[in-house]
Amino acid sequence: MAADASTSAIAQAKSLESVEQTMIRIFLIVVAAGLVILGATVVFLGSYPPNPTPRPVEKVLPNDKFQSH
């Protein structure tokens, strides 16, 4: 009760708005950092794509599948 008496309601409201603005700003910074990392990953994979690994064909299809009727 003493804390309520020492600070006005206007000061508490401004403090609450300040905390909300800070939380929103931190959230937006985290989202922006995630988008930057995602963009950098796309650019890196576009510039240096992984090498494909050649693999032997497992099953040979019979030739009659490709003949027209």
C-alpha positions, -999 to +999 in steps of 0.1 A: +000+000+000+029+023+007+042+018-029+009+029-043+008+061-022+043+071-032+038+069-070+010+084-088-013+065-112+000+085-141+036+076-134+026+039-131+007+040-164+037+056-181+060+030-166+037+002-179+036+018-214+074+020-213+077-016-204+053-026-232+071-005-257+104-021-247+090-056-250+076-049-284+109-034-295+128-065-283+103-087-301+107-069-333+145-070-330+144-107-325+121-112-355+143-089-377+174-109-366+157-142-375+148-128-409+183-116-415+197-151-406+171-167-428+180-144-457+217-150-452+211-188-453+192-185-485+219-164-501+247-187-489+229-219-502+222-201-535+259-191-538+274-224-526+248-252-532+255-286-518+271-311-541+247-338-554+257-374-545+255-397-575+236-430-568+231-460-589+197-468-603+180-493-581+153-507-605+153-509-643+119-505-659+110-530-686+109-516-722+072-524-728+062-496-704+075-471-730+060-485-762+028-469-775-002-490-784 
